[in-house]
Every structure is written in C-alpha cells, then in structure tokens.
Amino acid sequence: MVGSRTLTAAAGLLVSLLLSAALWLYFDTLLVFLFLPFVPFLFRGFGGNDGPTIRQECPHCGFQATSEAYDYCPRDGSRLEEPES
C-alpha cells in the first residue's frame, strides 16, 4: 500500500504540473516552470501530524524519547520505561 507521504508528494507534483501548464498556456512562456519546485510548499501544514509519539520515558527526570534508539536516559543513565496511558 502507498504511504501518505508518497500520496502527498504525488498530489503536490500533479498540482504543480497542472498549475505550470496552465500558466504556460496563459502567459505563453516557459519561465513558469521555474516555480515548479515551490508549489508543494503551499500545502505544508495540512498533514494532520499532531507531533511525535512518545515511546519511552525516564522515571526520574522525565526525559522522553520518540524513537526506539534510546534504552537509557542520556541525563542520568536510568533505564527508560513505557509511559502509562
């Protein structure tokens, strides 16, 4: 199955190509293709990403890790635990 990032990139590319083609037909110049890479930035912020998910937490100092790369707290060296929901 195709991920949401791939679908977003494909939709941004399609919209930017359609916009560039419409501007090319309207202004009759190829200079509008210079703006092609910047069109996907118009849709930034509409993804619905609520932020990173906290996977592990230090019981002593409150350090929160958002990836599985941490097993121990970098501040005090104690083992990280799964946060309670």
C-alpha positions in Angstrom: 0.0 0.0 0.0 1.2 3.5 -0.8 2.0 5.7 2.2 0.6 9.1 3.0 3.8 10.9 2.3 4.0 9.3 -1.2 0.4 10.3 -1.9 1.1 13.8 -0.7 4.2 14.1 -2.9 2.4 12.7 -5.9 -0.5 15.1 -5.4 1.8 18.1 -5.0 3.7 17.1 -8.1 0.4 16.8 -10.1 -0.9 20.1 -8.9 2.3 21.9 -9.6 2.5 20.4 -13.1 -1.1 21.4 -13.8 -0.5 24.9 -12.5 2.7 25.3 -14.5 0.9 24.1 -17.7 -2.0 26.5 -17.1 0.4 29.4 -16.5 2.4 28.4 -19.6 -0.8 28.5 -21.7 -1.9 31.8 -20.3 1.5 33.7 -20.4 2.9 31.8 -23.4 6.4 31.4 -21.7 8.3 28.5 -20.2 9.6 30.6 -17.3 6.7 29.5 -15.1 8.4 26.1 -14.8 11.0 27.7 -12.6 8.3 27.8 -9.9 7.5 24.1 -10.1 9.5 23.0 -7.0 7.9 25.7 -4.8 4.3 24.8 -5.3 4.2 21.8 -2.8 5.3 24.3 0.0 1.9 25.9 -0.4 0.3 22.8 1.1 2.6 22.4 4.0 0.9 22.3 7.4 -2.3 20.5 6.2 -1.0 17.0 7.0 -2.7 16.5 10.3 0.5 15.4 12.1 0.0 16.0 15.8 3.7 15.7 16.7 5.9 12.8 17.7 4.6 9.9 19.7 6.4 9.4 23.0 7.6 5.8 23.1 9.7 5.8 26.2 10.2 8.0 29.3 12.7 8.3 32.1 11.0 7.7 35.5 13.4 10.0 37.3 14.0 13.1 35.2 11.1 13.0 32.7 13.3 12.7 29.5 11.0 11.5 26.7 12.3 9.5 23.7 10.3 9.4 20.5 12.3 6.6 18.9 13.4 3.1 19.9 17.1 4.1 19.6 17.2 5.0 23.3 17.3 2.4 26.0 18.8 4.5 28.7 18.3 8.1 29.8 21.2 10.3 28.5 20.9 12.6 31.6 21.1 10.1 34.5 21.6 6.7 32.9 18.5 5.1 34.2 16.5 2.6 32.0 13.6 4.2 30.1 10.1 2.8 30.6 7.0 2.8 28.5 4.7 5.8 29.6 1.4 5.0 31.2 -1.6 5.9 29.1 
